[in-house]
């Protein structure tokens, strides 16, 4: 999901990375200008699910440009390699440091920041996405290598005294001239642009990912009959870098089953490949089929005793199929995935909202956006058993671990004594009693 666009200006004296606060069709508006004789533009994914700033540092078949560190006199090689693994992709690169500037974002100043130059990747550069890097805005605990890298936003807050908060307004896909484009805005500090101030908030459980607590999920008028801890096994996070709503296996299967049941009265059965996310479905452009799909509601904790709802219409979780062109039909894919690592509230949930990541107050705030699909924020209601939704990993007690270690050491040290005792017993007690009357025979090889 492209939320930010960076322009890399390679001059004779320095390298600057410029970020547009408004993104339209993956380009800056108004366009940025520079007097440098050498310039290159880099589109960069703004990702709240990671913490590293990384830019392509080598050619790749999906890239039309990449960062050339020799063009910067201010680049510092930190002499370390780094690897970052995401849910479905990864990259390896070399760690360095250079000057980053974001002049189109109020509240930002030029900043020397840690960055990785990507030299190898696996499924990282998405076909036709037109971005060449990533800006991670999660907490420093996720930055790689751990304890070495200071994320760009952390450095900005520390050195520029910027408020420790930022906001994203995601407007979702919009068709222009037969092609779907994504729109969005990023605001740094207390500025929220045209967004309303948050009307509801949810606590950040731990400062690594933006981890939150899902207390229930509903499909239409049906609330899933699952213990709420299932939604948070092993975590629930808000991640702008993930396109879909991802759900733990058991939850995903129940949601799909409920969707199938509720649309069965109006639509013919859809292929199983659609429900697995591997195949699109195409309908007439009047989109009447949408009416058969129910809303999906995600319930988030407000505090220890209450919760609120985010309600998604079919226009949110049915995503335009990429690279599918038909003359009379529009094609769609299911924007809900099965996850092995917990719940991920991706762009499917965030588009149509203004989302404020308030790290000073340790909360995430939500308000309805003026752009994007219609998403409804529900009123706060009582939910008395919020703490039962917290996933607690099963761990072995530290004392038990210590006991096992001590037993292992004792057994290891006792092994030579046991072997010596067994050898003495064999020689002294057992061996003399075996056929004591039978003399040993000497073989005379001369008679053979």
C-alpha positions in Angstrom: 0.0 0.0 0.0 1.6 3.3 -1.1 1.2 6.0 1.4 4.3 8.1 1.0 6.4 9.2 -1.9 10.0 10.1 -1.4 12.3 11.9 -3.9 16.0 11.1 -3.7 18.1 14.1 -4.9 21.6 13.0 -5.7 23.7 16.2 -5.8 27.5 16.6 -5.7 27.5 17.3 -2.0 24.7 15.4 -0.4 21.7 13.1 -0.8 18.3 14.3 0.3 15.2 12.3 0.6 12.1 14.4 0.2 8.6 13.2 1.2 5.3 14.5 -0.2 2.6 15.0 2.4 -0.1 14.4 -0.3 0.1 11.4 -2.6 -1.8 11.1 -5.9 -1.1 8.3 -8.4 2.2 7.8 -6.7 3.5 11.3 -7.5 4.0 14.5 -5.5 1.4 17.2 -5.7 2.5 19.9 -6.0 5.7 18.5 -7.7 9.0 19.0 -6.0 11.7 20.8 -7.7 15.5 20.9 -7.3 18.4 22.7 -8.9 20.6 19.7 -8.7 22.0 18.4 -12.0 21.4 14.8 -10.8 18.1 13.8 -9.4 16.1 10.6 -9.0 12.7 10.0 -7.6 12.0 7.1 -5.2 8.5 6.0 -4.1 8.6 4.5 -0.6 6.0 2.5 1.2 5.0 4.1 4.5 4.7 1.1 6.9 3.5 1.1 10.5 4.5 -2.6 10.7 8.3 -2.1 10.6 10.9 0.4 11.8 13.7 0.5 9.2 14.2 3.1 6.4 15.4 1.2 3.4 15.9 2.1 -0.2 16.9 0.1 -3.2 20.7 0.1 -3.5 21.1 -2.3 -6.5 19.4 -3.0 -9.8 16.3 -5.2 -9.9 14.0 -6.3 -12.7 11.0 -4.5 -11.0 13.0 -1.2 -10.6 13.6 1.6 -12.9 15.9 3.5 -10.5 18.0 2.9 -7.4 20.1 4.7 -4.9 23.8 5.1 -5.8 25.7 5.9 -2.7 28.8 7.0 -4.6 26.8 10.1 -5.6 26.6 11.3 -2.0 29.6 12.9 -0.3 27.7 12.7 3.1 26.9 9.0 3.0 28.6 7.1 5.9 29.1 3.3 5.6 28.3 1.7 9.0 30.0 -1.6 7.9 27.1 -3.9 8.8 24.7 -6.0 6.8 21.0 -6.1 7.8 18.1 -8.4 7.0 14.4 -7.6 7.6 11.7 -10.3 7.2 8.1 -9.5 6.7 5.1 -11.8 6.6 5.4 -12.5 2.8 8.6 -10.9 1.8 12.1 -9.9 2.9 15.2 -8.0 2.0 18.9 -7.9 2.7 21.0 -4.8 2.6 23.9 -2.8 3.9 23.6 -0.3 6.7 24.6 3.3 6.2 23.7 6.8 7.3 22.8 9.9 5.3 20.9 13.2 5.4 17.2 12.9 5.1 14.9 15.9 4.5 11.1 16.1 4.3 10.4 19.8 3.4 6.8 19.2 2.4 5.9 17.9 5.9 5.5 20.7 8.5 7.4 20.0 11.7 10.3 18.1 10.0 13.9 19.3 9.5 16.9 17.8 7.7 18.1 14.9 9.7 21.1 12.5 9.5 19.4 9.1 9.8 20.2 5.4 9.6 19.2 3.8 6.4 19.7 0.4 4.6 20.6 0.0 1.0 18.7 -3.0 -0.3 21.0 -5.3 -2.3 18.9 -8.5 -2.4 15.2 -9.2 -1.8 12.5 -11.8 -2.0 9.0 -10.8 -3.2 9.6 -7.3 -1.8 9.2 -5.2 -5.0 5.6 -5.8 -6.1 4.9 -5.8 -9.8 3.7 -2.4 -11.0 3.7 -0.9 -7.5 6.4 1.6 -8.6 8.0 1.9 -5.1 11.6 1.3 -4.4 11.9 1.3 -0.6 10.1 1.5 2.7 9.8 3.9 5.6 9.1 2.1 8.9 7.2 4.1 11.5 6.8 1.4 14.2 8.7 1.5 17.5 12.5 1.1 17.7 12.1 -2.4 19.2 11.5 -3.7 15.7 14.5 -1.9 14.0 17.2 -4.2 12.7 19.9 -4.8 13.8 18.4 -4.5 17.2 20.0 -1.8 19.4 22.0 -0.4 16.5 19.5 1.5 14.3 17.6 4.6 15.4 14.4 4.9 13.2 13.9 8.1 11.3 10.8 9.1 13.3 12.5 8.4 16.7 15.4 10.6 15.6 13.1 13.4 14.5 11.2 13.4 17.9 14.5 13.3 19.9 16.4 15.9 18.0 13.7 18.2 16.7 11.3 18.0 19.7 8.5 17.1 17.4 5.4 15.8 19.1 5.7 12.0 19.3 2.6 11.4 17.1 1.7 11.1 13.5 -1.5 10.6 11.5 -2.5 8.7 8.3 -5.5 9.4 6.2 -6.0 6.6 3.7 -8.5 7.3 1.0 -8.5 3.9 -0.7 -8.8 3.0 -4.4 -10.4 5.4 -6.9 -10.8 4.9 -10.6 -9.4 7.4 -13.0 -9.4 6.8 -16.8 -10.1 3.1 -16.2 -7.3 2.6 -13.7 -7.5 2.3 -9.9 -5.3 4.7 -7.9 -4.6 5.0 -4.2 -4.7 8.2 -2.3 -3.4 9.1 1.1 -1.9 11.7 3.4 0.7 11.6 6.1 0.9 14.2 8.9 3.8 14.5 11.4 3.3 15.8 14.9 0.1 17.2 16.2 -1.0 18.4 12.8 -3.9 16.3 11.5 -4.6 18.3 8.4 -8.2 18.1 7.3 -8.9 15.2 9.6 -11.2 15.6 12.6 -9.7 15.0 16.0 -10.0 11.3 17.1 -13.5 10.4 18.4 -12.4 7.1 19.9 -9.1 5.6 20.9 -7.7 2.1 21.6 -4.6 1.5 23.9 -1.3 0.4 22.4 -0.6 -2.8 24.4 3.1 -3.0 23.7 5.6 -0.7 22.1 6.9 -2.7 19.2 4.3 -3.2 16.6 1.2 -1.0 17.1 -0.4 -3.8 19.1 -4.1 -3.5 20.0 -6.8 -5.7 21.4 -9.7 -7.1 19.3 -12.6 -8.2 21.5 -15.1 -9.4 18.9 -15.8 -9.8 15.1 -19.2 -9.7 13.5 -20.5 -10.6 10.1 -23.7 -8.9 9.3 -25.9 -9.3 12.4 -24.0 -12.4 13.6 -21.3 -12.1 16.2 -18.8 -15.0 15.9 -19.0 -17.4 18.7 -15.4 -17.6 19.6 -13.5 -16.8 22.8 -12.1 -13.3 22.3 -8.5 -14.4 23.0 -8.7 -16.3 19.6 -8.6 -12.9 17.8 -5.4 -11.9 19.5 -3.4 -15.2 19.2 -0.6 -14.4 19.1 -1.1 -10.6 18.6 -3.3 -8.0 16.9 -1.6 -5.1 15.1 -2.4 -2.1 13.0 -0.2 -2.2 9.9 -0.5 0.3 7.0 1.9 -1.8 5.0 -0.5 -4.7 4.7 -3.3 -4.4 2.2 -5.8 -6.9 3.6 -7.5 -7.7 6.8 -5.7 -10.8 8.1 -7.2 -13.1 10.6 -6.0 -16.2 12.6 -6.9 -19.5 10.9 -9.9 -20.4 13.1 -11.3 -16.9 12.9 -10.8 -16.7 9.1 -12.6 -20.0 8.5 -15.6 -18.8 10.6 -15.8 -15.5 8.8 -15.6 -17.1 5.3 -18.2 -19.7 6.4 -20.6 -17.0 7.6 -20.1 -14.9 4.5 -20.9 -17.9 2.3 -24.0 -18.6 4.3 -25.3 -15.1 4.2 -24.8 -14.5 0.4 -26.1 -17.9 -0.6 -29.7 -16.7 -0.8 -28.8 -14.0 -3.4 -25.7 -15.3 -5.3 -24.7 -18.5 -6.9 -21.8 -20.2 -5.0 -18.5 -18.5 -5.6 -15.4 -20.6 -6.4 -13.2 -21.7 -3.5 -10.3 -19.9 -5.2 -12.1 -16.6 -4.6 -12.4 -17.4 -0.8 -8.7 -18.3 -0.7 -7.7 -15.0 -2.4 -6.2 -16.7 -5.4 -8.9 -15.8 -8.0 -11.0 -12.8 -8.7 -14.7 -12.6 -9.5 -16.0 -10.2 -12.2 -19.4 -8.6 -12.2 -21.3 -6.0 -14.2 -20.3 -2.5 -13.6 -23.5 -1.6 -11.7 -22.0 -3.6 -8.7 -25.5 -4.9 -7.7 -23.8 -8.0 -6.4 -22.3 -6.0 -3.5 -25.8 -5.8 -2.0 -25.6 -9.5 -1.2 -22.5 -9.2 0.9 -23.0 -8.2 4.6 -21.0 -5.7 6.6 -18.1 -6.9 8.7 -17.5 -5.3 12.1 -14.3 -5.3 14.1 -14.7 -4.5 17.9 -11.6 -2.9 19.5 -11.0 -2.3 23.2 -11.5 1.2 24.4 -10.3 0.5 27.9 -10.5 -2.4 30.4 -14.3 -2.1 30.6 -15.5 -1.0 27.2 -15.1 -1.3 23.5 -16.1 0.4 20.2 -16.8 -0.9 16.6 -15.3 -0.3 13.2 -17.8 -1.4 10.5 -16.7 -2.2 7.0 -19.0 -2.3 4.0 -18.4 -4.7 1.1 -16.7 -1.8 -0.8 -13.9 -2.0 1.8 -13.2 -5.8 1.9 -13.8 -6.5 -1.8 -10.7 -5.1 -3.5 -10.2 -4.2 -7.1 -8.3 -7.0 -8.9 -5.0 -5.7 -10.2 -4.1 -6.0 -13.9 -7.5 -7.4 -14.8 -9.1 -5.5 -17.7 -12.6 -6.3 -19.1 -14.8 -4.3 -21.3 -18.0 -4.5 -19.5 -17.2 -5.9 -16.0 -15.3 -4.9 -12.9 -13.3 -7.6 -11.1 -12.8 -8.0 -7.4 -10.8 -10.1 -4.9 -11.5 -10.9 -1.3 -9.5 -8.5 0.9 -9.4 -11.0 3.9 -6.5 -13.4 4.4 -5.7 -16.3 6.7 -2.8 -15.5 9.0 -0.5 -17.6 11.1 0.7 -14.7 13.2 -2.5 -13.2 14.6 -4.8 -10.4 13.4 -3.5 -7.7 11.1 -5.7 -4.6 10.6 -4.4 -3.5 7.2 -5.5 -1.0 4.6 -8.9 -2.8 4.2 -9.8 -1.6 7.8 -7.9 1.8 7.7 -9.1 3.2 4.4 -11.9 5.7 5.0 -10.4 6.6 8.4 -8.0 9.1 9.8 -5.7 7.2 12.2 -3.6 9.0 14.7 -0.6 7.1 16.3 -0.2 9.0 19.5 2.9 7.5 21.0 3.0 10.1 23.8 -0.3 8.9 25.2 0.2 5.3 24.1 -3.1 5.2 22.2 -4.3 5.0 18.6 -7.1 7.4 17.7 -9.7 7.1 15.0 -12.0 9.5 13.2 -14.0 9.1 10.0 -12.3 10.5 6.9 -13.8 12.7 4.2 -12.4 10.4 1.6 -12.4 6.7 0.9 -15.0 4.0 1.4 -17.7 4.6 4.0 -16.5 3.2 7.3 -18.6 3.7 10.4 -17.2 4.2 13.9 -19.6 2.9 16.5 -20.3 4.3 19.9 -18.4 3.1 23.0 -20.2 0.3 24.8 -19.7 -1.7 28.0 -17.5 -4.9 27.6 -16.8 -6.2 31.0 -14.4 -9.0 30.1 -11.7 -7.2 28.1 -8.8 -8.7 30.0 -9.9 -12.2 29.0 -9.1 -11.3 25.4 -5.4 -10.8 26.1 -3.2 -13.6 24.7 -0.7 -14.9 27.2 1.9 -17.3 25.6 2.4 -20.5 27.5 5.9 -20.4 29.0 7.7 -22.8 31.3 8.3 -21.4 34.8 11.9 -20.1 35.3 12.3 -22.3 38.4 11.3 -25.4 36.4 13.8 -24.6 33.7 16.6 -24.1 36.3 15.6 -27.5 37.8 15.9 -29.3 34.5 19.3 -27.6 33.8 20.6 -28.7 37.2 19.4 -32.3 36.7 21.1 -32.4 33.4 24.4 -31.2 34.8 24.2 -33.8 37.7 23.5 -36.6 35.2 26.4 -35.5 33.0 28.9 -35.3 35.8 27.7 -38.7 37.3 28.1 -40.6 34.0 31.8 -41.4 34.3 31.3 -42.7 37.9 28.4 -45.0 36.7 30.5 -46.4 33.8 33.4 -47.1 36.2 31.1 -48.9 38.6 29.7 -51.0 35.8 33.1 -52.0 34.6 34.3 -53.0 38.0 31.2 -55.1 38.5 31.8 -56.9 35.2 35.4 -57.7 35.9 35.1 -58.6 39.5 31.8 -60.3 40.0 30.2 -61.3 36.7 33.0 -62.4 34.4 34.6 -65.0 36.8 31.3 -66.8 37.2 30.8 -67.5 33.5 31.8 -71.3 32.9 34.5 -71.3 35.6 35.4 -75.1 34.9 36.1 -74.5 31.2 39.8 -73.9 30.6 40.9 -71.5 27.9 42.1 -73.3 24.7 45.2 -72.3 22.8 45.0 -72.7 19.0 48.0 -74.4 17.5 48.2 -72.9 14.1 50.9 -75.4 12.9 48.3 -78.3 13.0 45.7 -76.5 10.9 
